[in-house]
């Protein structure tokens, strides 16, 4: 039913990035028992799980165990800031890793060279097994030029003026404009527009709350809870159907969606 489902295995992060909206919910790590329940309830609704909403997935103390369990039923994708990438064991079958290079900052007491070397060490191992590595970088990143120079040297490919490029087999670079998180404090507001949320993906917060997309990091649009309901019942709910039908007709029916311009920017 869904092209992908975003799963927040923790809302805790090791960084404090200026571009992040931040987590105001109770800090939590999903337990192995909760994860088993989650996998069983999501089976049949998608082939792809994305470990990503809020938080840094790789700081989960059982990240490799979670990957092993998920890989039995799903193809797994991870979004990470890259600082704990060496926690990944190279025997895990990970479909894709998205690395947010714009997360790097010297304030975290690690040199850019060491940061990139750690990422390259793991990337080189995983790409040999078929894992896709997707480097992400904001246009306005303070260290953009230095990062691009390191990537150019590593992959012998001049990427200084490129936005999207294949660096080698299974390795890609995506340089994009920074988006604005949906918030009631935003100046932007429009009732007209669409989104892929509810149409080809949903998100599951670490406490089991189902949200329409990965940008509702605060869990404002609560569609249900995967631990208390079956996903079919949530999909059939009036709120889910109302949001879904609205997007199909180029209308944002929820007030939070009206404060989000992500789809317009990316499209």
BELBEL-V755094 format. One record per helix or strand of 3 or more residues. SS is the DSSP state (A for helix, B for strand). FROM is the first residue (numbers start at 1). TO is the last residue. Records with the same first field share a line. If there is no record, write none. Layout:
SS: FROM-TO + FROM-TO
This chain:
B: 4-7 + 48-51 + 75-80 + 96-100 + 132-138 + 164-168 + 171-176 + 201-204 + 209-211
A: 32-42 + 57-59 + 63-70 + 85-87 + 101-103 + 106-108 + 112-127 + 144-155 + 231-235 + 238-248 + 257-259 + 262-266
